[in-house]
Amino acid sequence: MNIYMDQLVAKNYDRYYQTGIGKFVDRVEKALIRKYLNQIFSCEMLELGCGTGHWTRFFCEEGFQVTAIDESGAMLEQARMKNIPNADFLKADAASLPFEDQRFSVISSVTMFEFVENVDRILDEIDRLLKPGGYLVAGWLNALSETAKSKDSDETFRHACFYTPAEIERLLARFGVPLLSYGVYYSSGFELLDGTKNQNTVQPAFIASLVQKN
């Protein structure tokens, strides 16, 4: 079930980033992803699962020319309304994309893998499209986090498949040796613990990864 096909969900999606918690989480996640982007020469990027274009705007601001795809027409409608410079949006299935082999030097995807039916098919397509020496930058939801423990009671996450750090490393090992970094530490009461003395008493909710294709 893909709730992101719903027009109302798409229309309200970005409201989270206007809340106090949403702004904090956004800063943490972007700082982790930016650390990896700084290791990559700015160029054309393929973004998978772009949704409303929230991360698309960020990637463009970081100097990339982004081809952003999503299979939800409702989410893409919201993305196109933002008129993001240096971004092109395309409705397409991430498991079967209309691009030639080894087209891209950089492919990104932030919290998309959790919502796909067959992650291996997506990774096969990424492998086909990514040039040797190219980079895959991704954001993941941690299966060991407090968020994961309560996901069955959340309408957004209950159909999602979260991943442990070990599972992420295994999935990405086909490309090379992945780097992982962590952030968004929620307590059991969903207080944010990032930067506090209690941060390391819980598992992080967000995992950023970078891997260079062999």
N, C-alpha and C positions, 0 to 999 in steps of 0.2 A: 504494500500500500504506500503510495507516494502522496503525502498530504500537500506537497508543494505544487501540485496541479490545481489546487483549489484557489479560486480567484480572491476570496476573502483572506486566506492565509497569506497569499502573496502581497496583497495590499497592505496588510498590517505587519509584515515581516520586519521591517526596519524600525518599528517603534521600540523594540528592545534596546537598540543602540542609543536611544534618547534617554534611557533611564540611568540612574547613577551607577548601578551595578553593570549595566550594559556598556557604559562608557569606560569603566575600569577594565572590564574583561577585554574589550576591544583594544585598549592600549597595550595590555599584556600580550595578547595574541599577536598583534602587529609588530611589537618589539621583537618577539621570537622569530617571526617570519622575516622581518627586515634584516636581522643578523645574517640569515642565509642569503638573502638577495644581494647583500653587500659583497658577497663572494663571487657574484656572477656579473658578467658584462651585460649591461642593459641592451636588450635586443627584442625581437619579436617573441611573444609568449603566447602559448595556447593555455587558456584557463578552462578547466573542466568543472561543470556544475557551478556556474557563475551566479545562479539565483538572481537576486535583484541588483546585482552589480556592486554590492558593498565592497567586496575584495577587488573587483575590477578597477574601481576608482583608485584604490590604494596602490595596486600594481602600476597603473598608469602614472600616478604621482611619483612613483619610485623610478620612472624613466623607461618603462616598457611599453611597446606597442602590442596591445592585447587583442587576440581573437578569442572571444568568450562564448562558450557554448553551454546550453542547458536544454533539457527536453521538455521543460515546463513553459508553455507559452504565456501563462499567467505571470510567472516570475520574470520572464524576458520583457514583458510589457512594462513592468516597473523599472527594469534596468534601462531600457531605451529612453524612458522619460527623463532620465538623469542627464542625458546629453554629455556623456563622459568623453573628453578629448582623447584621441589615440586608442579608442576602443571600438571594435566591431562585434556585434552580437549575432549569433546564429543558433537556430533551433535544430538540435541534432542529438542523437544517441551517442553517449561517450564510448560505447562498445563498438560502434561502427561509424567512423567519421569520414567525411568526404575530402581527405587530404592524401597527398602522395607520401610514400615511405620516406622516413627520415627528413621530414619537413621542418621540424622545430628544434631549436637549441635549448629551449626552456619550456617545460610544461608544469603547470601548477594546479592544485586542487585543494580546497580547504573544506573539510568536513563534508565531503561528498561520498567517500567510500562507504560510510556507515549506512547509506540509503540506497545502494545499488543491489541488484539481485545476484550478480555474479562478479565479484571483485577480480577474479583471475582473468576474465574476459576484458575488463577495463585495463588491467595491467598489460595484457597482450597487445592491446591497441596502443597504449603508451609506448611500449617497447618498439612497435612498428613505426611510430611517428617521431620518436626521439632520435636525434643524431647521436652517433658515437661521441662520447665526450660531453654530451648535453646533460642538463640537470632536470631532475624532478623535485619540485618543492611542494610539500603537502602538509596539511593540518589534519589532526585526527582527534577523536574523542576516546579517552582512556577507559578501558573496561574495568580498571581497578579503582576508579574514582568514586566519590560519593554520588556524583551525578548518575553514574552507571547503576549504582545500587538501587536507586529510586526510579530508574527510567520507565519501568512498567506502569507507573502511575502518571506518566507525562504523555500527553497526546502527541507531542512532537517526536519524542524519543522511543516510545514503546515498541515501534516497529523497526528501530534502528539496530545495527550490529556494531557495537563498540569493539575496539581492539586493544590488546595489551601491548606494552613496549616490545615484548618478545615476538608477538605475532607481526607487528609492524616490521621489525628487523627481518623476519623470515620472508615476508611478502616483497620487501625491497631488495633482498639479497640477489635477486636475478639481475639487477642493474649494476651493483657494486656494493661497497661498504657504506651503509647509511649512517648519518649523524642524526641524533635525536636531542631535542631540548624540551623543557617542560615549564608549564605555568598554569595559572588559575587553580589555586588550592582552596577548595571549599571544605569547610568543616561539616560535620554531620547535620548541623543546623543551618547549613548553607550560608555561613558567614565567610567572607573572603579573607584568607590567611596569608596571601602573598606579601612577603617582606616582613612578616611578624615572626616571633620566636617559635610559634606553633606551626609554621608552614610545613615543616618536614614530619609532622605527626599524621599527615594524610597523603593520599596519592593525588597527583595533579589531574585536573580534568582535561587539559589540552596538551597535545604533543605536536611539536613542529618537527619536520624531518626534511633532510636534504640528502640526495644521493646522486652521484655522477655516474652516468652510464659508461660501462667499460668499452 
